[in-house]
Amino acid sequence: MPTIQSLTDDDYQRAFRYARALGADRDLACDLVQTAVVKGLSAARRDLREPVAYLLTSIRHAFYSELKRVQNAAVSKIEDLEGVVATDLQPLEDMMIARDTLERAWGQLSPPEREVLHLWAVEGYTVDEISVHTDTPRGTLLARLHRLRKRLAASAAALNSGTAS
């Protein structure tokens, strides 16, 4: 059976990106990953069927516990999420405009919206997989994604027409 020790550097990078997507700043994201790994290492159950899923779930629980404790969601900056914007295919000016647009849109999302968007658009999970991972009904996720797409499209349209603040 796999264990937490079988995780690779890519798994840890994925976990860090996930923590950042939840809205954690860089330091909190590092703390969340470390907390999840320590929890996994000290777990009574050493054999895990899905160590990556265990790690991501632990990060999610730790983040929402911290969010409740602080009662104030941290807004993540997009600067450390390299790879979200394809930097090798765009001129620098276009890349900076896209990054600013993405950062502005990202900052307007709540932690649950950022989580769903990250899992769906960045990690490539299906709605069914996200439903299982977040313990959220499939219909709720579909409605959330629909509203999120609509809101982001309206925000992009407003930005393109010059009416956005």
C-alpha positions as CSV (number, residue, x, y, z in Angstrom):
1,M,0.0,0.0,0.0
2,P,1.2,3.5,-0.8
3,T,2.2,5.8,2.1
4,I,2.8,9.5,2.6
5,Q,6.5,8.8,2.1
6,S,5.7,7.7,-1.5
7,L,4.8,11.3,-2.6
8,T,7.0,12.9,-5.2
9,D,8.2,16.5,-5.6
10,D,5.5,16.9,-8.2
11,D,2.9,15.8,-5.6
12,Y,4.2,18.4,-3.2
13,Q,4.2,21.1,-5.9
14,R,0.6,20.2,-6.8
15,A,-0.3,20.4,-3.1
16,F,1.3,23.8,-2.8
17,R,-0.6,25.1,-5.9
18,Y,-3.8,23.7,-4.4
19,A,-3.2,25.5,-1.1
20,R,-2.5,28.7,-3.0
21,A,-5.6,28.3,-5.1
22,L,-7.7,28.1,-1.9
23,G,-6.5,31.6,-1.1
24,A,-3.6,31.0,1.2
25,D,-0.7,33.4,0.9
26,R,2.7,31.9,0.1
27,D,3.6,31.4,3.8
28,L,0.3,30.0,4.8
29,A,0.3,27.6,1.8
30,C,3.7,26.3,2.9
31,D,2.4,25.9,6.5
32,L,-0.7,24.0,5.2
33,V,1.4,21.6,3.2
34,Q,3.7,21.0,6.1
35,T,0.8,20.5,8.5
36,A,-0.8,18.0,6.1
37,V,2.5,16.1,5.6
38,V,3.1,15.9,9.4
39,K,-0.5,14.8,9.9
40,G,0.0,12.1,7.3
41,L,3.3,10.9,8.8
42,S,1.8,10.7,12.3
43,A,-1.5,9.1,11.2
44,A,-2.4,5.9,12.9
45,R,-3.1,4.5,9.4
46,R,0.3,4.4,7.6
47,D,-1.1,2.7,4.5
48,L,-3.1,5.0,2.3
49,R,-4.9,4.1,-0.8
50,E,-4.5,7.5,-2.3
51,P,-1.7,9.5,-0.5
52,V,-2.2,12.6,-2.9
53,A,-5.9,12.7,-2.2
54,Y,-5.2,12.4,1.6
55,L,-2.7,15.3,1.3
56,L,-5.1,17.5,-0.6
57,T,-8.0,16.7,1.7
58,S,-5.8,17.5,4.8
59,I,-4.8,20.8,3.2
60,R,-8.4,21.7,2.5
61,H,-9.4,20.9,6.1
62,A,-6.5,22.8,7.5
63,F,-7.3,25.8,5.3
64,Y,-10.9,26.0,6.3
65,S,-10.0,25.6,9.9
66,E,-7.7,28.5,9.6
67,L,-10.3,30.5,7.7
68,K,-12.8,29.9,10.5
69,R,-10.2,30.7,13.2
70,V,-9.3,34.0,11.6
71,Q,-12.8,34.8,10.3
72,N,-11.1,36.6,7.4
73,A,-10.3,35.0,4.1
74,A,-6.8,35.8,2.8
75,V,-6.8,36.9,-0.8
76,S,-4.1,35.1,-2.8
77,K,-1.8,36.7,-5.2
78,I,-1.3,35.0,-8.5
79,E,2.4,35.7,-8.7
80,D,3.5,32.3,-7.5
81,L,1.1,30.3,-9.7
82,E,3.5,30.0,-12.6
83,G,2.0,27.9,-15.4
84,V,-1.5,29.3,-15.0
85,V,-0.8,31.8,-17.8
86,A,1.2,30.3,-20.7
87,T,4.3,32.6,-20.6
88,D,6.1,31.0,-23.5
89,L,3.4,31.7,-26.1
90,Q,2.7,35.4,-25.5
91,P,4.6,38.6,-25.8
92,L,5.6,40.1,-22.4
93,E,3.0,43.0,-22.6
94,D,0.1,40.6,-23.4
95,M,1.3,38.3,-20.6
96,M,1.3,41.1,-18.1
97,I,-2.2,42.3,-19.2
98,A,-3.5,38.7,-18.9
99,R,-1.8,38.3,-15.5
100,D,-3.3,41.5,-14.2
101,T,-6.8,40.5,-15.5
102,L,-6.4,37.1,-13.9
103,E,-5.2,38.5,-10.6
104,R,-8.1,41.0,-10.5
105,A,-10.6,38.2,-11.3
106,W,-9.0,35.8,-8.8
107,G,-9.2,38.4,-6.0
108,Q,-12.9,38.8,-6.5
109,L,-13.6,35.1,-5.9
110,S,-14.4,33.5,-2.6
111,P,-12.3,30.6,-1.3
112,P,-14.9,28.0,-2.3
113,E,-15.1,29.5,-5.8
114,R,-11.3,29.6,-6.1
115,E,-11.2,26.0,-5.0
116,V,-13.7,24.8,-7.5
117,L,-12.1,26.8,-10.3
118,H,-8.7,25.5,-9.5
119,L,-9.7,21.9,-9.3
120,W,-11.7,22.1,-12.5
121,A,-9.7,24.4,-14.7
122,V,-6.1,23.9,-13.5
123,E,-6.0,20.4,-12.1
124,G,-8.5,19.0,-14.6
125,Y,-10.8,17.2,-12.2
126,T,-14.3,16.4,-13.4
127,V,-17.3,17.7,-11.5
128,D,-17.9,14.3,-10.1
129,E,-14.4,14.1,-8.8
130,I,-14.6,17.6,-7.3
131,S,-17.9,16.5,-5.7
132,V,-16.3,13.6,-3.9
133,H,-13.2,15.6,-3.0
134,T,-15.1,18.5,-1.5
135,D,-18.1,16.6,-0.2
136,T,-20.4,18.9,-2.2
137,P,-23.4,17.7,-4.1
138,R,-22.8,17.5,-7.9
139,G,-25.7,19.9,-8.7
140,T,-24.4,22.5,-6.3
141,L,-21.0,22.4,-8.1
142,L,-22.6,22.6,-11.5
143,A,-24.6,25.6,-10.4
144,R,-21.6,27.2,-8.8
145,L,-19.5,26.7,-12.0
146,H,-22.3,28.1,-14.2
147,R,-22.6,31.2,-12.0
148,L,-18.8,31.6,-11.9
149,R,-18.4,31.3,-15.6
150,K,-21.2,33.8,-16.2
151,R,-19.8,36.3,-13.6
152,L,-16.3,36.0,-15.1
153,A,-17.6,36.5,-18.6
154,A,-19.5,39.6,-17.6
155,S,-16.5,40.9,-15.8
156,A,-14.3,40.3,-18.9
157,A,-16.9,41.9,-21.1
158,A,-17.0,45.0,-18.8
159,L,-13.2,45.2,-18.8
160,N,-13.1,45.0,-22.6
161,S,-15.7,47.7,-23.0
162,G,-13.9,49.9,-20.6
163,T,-16.6,50.1,-18.0
164,A,-14.9,48.1,-15.3
165,S,-13.5,49.9,-12.3
